[in-house]
Amino acid sequence: MINKLRHIISAFVNSKKQIPIIAGVSSGLYPLLHYCNLNFTYIETLKRVLEFIGIFIVIPVVLGILFLLITSNSSTFIRFKKYVIPFVNFCSFFVLIIISVFGVNYMYLIISIVVSIVLTIKFYKFYKKIIVVQLLMASIVVFQLFTDVYNVITYNNEWKQLPDDIEKVVFKKSPNVYFIQPDGYANFSELGNDLYEIENTDFESFLLDSNFKLYSNHRSNYTTTLHSNASVFMMKHHYYNFSKNIGGELRKARHMIAGNNPVHSIFKNNDYKTHLIVDSPYFLVNRPNLKFDYCNIDLNEIPYFSKGFDFEKDVTHDFKIALENSSNKGNNFFFIERYLPGHISVDNMSSKGKEEEKRLYQKRIKEANVWIKDLVNYIVNKDSNGIIIIMADHGGYVGFDYMKQSKTKQSDKDLVHSMFSSALAIKWPDGNIQVDKDLKSNVNLFRVLFSYLSDDKSYLNALENNSSYGIIKKDAPFDVYELIDQNGNVVFKTILN
């Protein structure tokens, strides 16, 4: 087998034939697979797969054939014919790697083109050997992608099934619902502790004076924005899909958040208009099937190789316009998300150290308070009967040097709470609410809300457990663990074995 493969490679390398198709495929295959390996959840639909095949494979092949035809049939360019396929191969390879890693960075792209010209002049005779190396590199990444592809093929949607008929719920009242999500805003009960050391009484007093109910010790069930919001809008625990082969993101989380979820369906079934107002395209980078009636970001605005933070929208401005353009008398749902105060730095390289990260978070809390006050005052002035929900997606991670330390087993209970603690304050139209006594974590928010809007407490019989879950990779077997139990106790229990 090895001898046969060696013979095929030798015959290919020594062949005198021009090979624009093979050269084009080989130049784009490794960059494509490398991009998929780094950003698998960005390419989750057949449409996206075909688009990326077009960019990474079809374009280099077409360019190679086109330039070869031009040089073959032109006396002016015939002398460049021997350089065409090597240059297209080298240039496509480097340009596509640059795009897959850095996006469209013009300085890097110019450098890659210059490098390709130099390499073509010096090594054009050996380009077939380089093609063999490119294909070998691609084959290595195929093995790395196997787990992701296997998870797609074997993906189980059963976790999405709701235990009752809440999707058929009929509202008895239809106020506007404003769901404001300040990213990483820890619960008020945590902000004054030794980790956060934030004096926040003025803001809390503002909320109380504005008839908000504050939910002390409330927490998220998951550690990141996508994981948390997927469970919120599905009203179910996903447990990171029960898989030990866990990548950085939950499969199809953005599709769920963008409207392919029961929460959105329930609002639409009750004749609500739905609005998504976000400050960055983070929820939209894989161009999900957007179900919201309105979104302040057009998918065409998003760079094709976006990581989700290419530009920033003024969510307050965009929300005010959306509210003015809608009926503020009822039947509107607004999901308003802003990356503020955010959390500490993600990794060690970007971290400024525990104390500086803490100081920066304290500063951003003040900025978040100003933003939320402005938003709340505007809403109350325009719509005094609306339901305003302020709920963070997870904690601020203050106390860690950087966020990824949370994947190490923790013995400090305060650090565990710092991961999950999330602010929750709700302005209910009625003063005496009877449905929220078990509202302890994010996953049950909308089930409680729908019970209130329908005057049907039976939906509370199917509340999800309030436990919080994390992925641990260090100082314990790689697994999904329950880190805070139903009663708020810090624990360490695997849920997969």
C-alpha positions, 0 to 999 in steps of 0.5 A: 500500500505504501509503495503504491502510494509512493509510486502515485506521488512520484508519477504525479510530481514528475508529470509534465501536465499542467494541473489547474484543477488539482492545484486549485483544490489543494490550495484551498483545501487546507485553509478551508478545513483549518477554518472549519476546525477553528470555527466549526459552528460558523458553518452549520448549514448546507448553504454555508458549506456550499458557500465556503466550498465556492470561496476556498475551492471553486474560485482558485480552480476557476482562476487557475484555468482562466489564467492558464487559458489567457497565457496559452492563447496570448503571445504577450503572456505566453512566457509567463505560462510556466508561472501561472499555476504555481502562482495561483496555487501559492497565492490562493493558499496564503491568501485563504489562510490569512482570511481564515485566521485574520479575516480581510486584513489588507496589510497581511493580504498584500504581504501574502501576495508579495511572498507568493510572487517571490516563492513562484519565481524561486520554486515554480519547478517544485510546485507539485511537491508543494501540492503534495505537502498541502494535501498532506496538511489537509489530510491531517486536519481531516482527522482533527475534524472527524469528531465534529463531523461525527457529532453532527451526524449523530446529533440528538435533538431529543433534549429540545422536546418540552415536557408539556404543551406550553408551546400552545399557551394562550396569553390572557394579557399582552403587554410589551415585554422588554428583555434587556441583557447586560452581558456578564452582569453579576447578581446584586447579591454578589457585587458587594463581596470580597471578590467584586467589591462594588458599591452598587446601592444607588443603582439598586435603589433606582431599580426599586424606585422604578418598581423592579423586583430584585432577585438575590442569588439568581444565577445562570445555568451555563458559563458562556453567552451562547450556552446560557441563551440557548437554554433560556430560549429553549426553556430546557437544559442542554448539558452542553449536548451531553458530549465529552467531545466538546468544542468551544460552542454549542451546536446551532446555538445561534440558530436557536437564539436567532428565533428557532426556539419555542419562546419566539414561537410562543410570542408569535402564536400570541400575535406579538411582533418580535425585535432583536436589538444587539450591539454586535453581530456575534449572534449572527456570524453564521447567518442563521435563519433569523425569525425575529420580525426586526433586527437592527443588524442586516446580515449583509452588513456582516463581514463574511469571515466575521468573528462577531465583533467587527463593529458596534451598534448603538443599541439604545438608539436602535431600540428607540427607533424600533419602539417608535416604529411599533405599537407601544400599546402591547404585543411586542417582544424586544430582546436587547443585548449589549456586551456590557459590563462583559467579563474579564479577559478570556485567556492568559495572553490577553489578561491584565492580571486579576486586580486590573481585570477586577478594576476594569470590570468595576468601571464597566459596571458603572457604564452599564448602570448608566446605559440601563438607567437610560433605557429603563427611563425611556421605556417607562416614559413611553410604556408604563405597563410594559414588563421589563426584564433585566437578566444577565447571561452569566457572571463576570468571572471576577476573582480569576486571572482570565475566563478560561481558568473556569475550566479548572476544578475550583475549590473556592466557592466564591469563584464558582459563584462568580462564574454563574452569578447573574443579575435579575430584576423584573418590573412586573405590571402587578405588584403581587406576583405569585408565579416567581417563587421558584425563579432561581436561574435563567433557564426558567425565566420564560416559563415563569413569564408565560405562566404569568401572561396566561394566568395558568400556574400549571406550566410551573409544574415543568420547571427545569432544575436550577443547577448550574453546569460547567466543562472541566478540563483540568485537575479532573477528568474532562467532563461536564459537571454539576457545579451548583446544585438545585439548592444553591450548594457548590458541588462537583458531580459529573453528569455524563458517567 
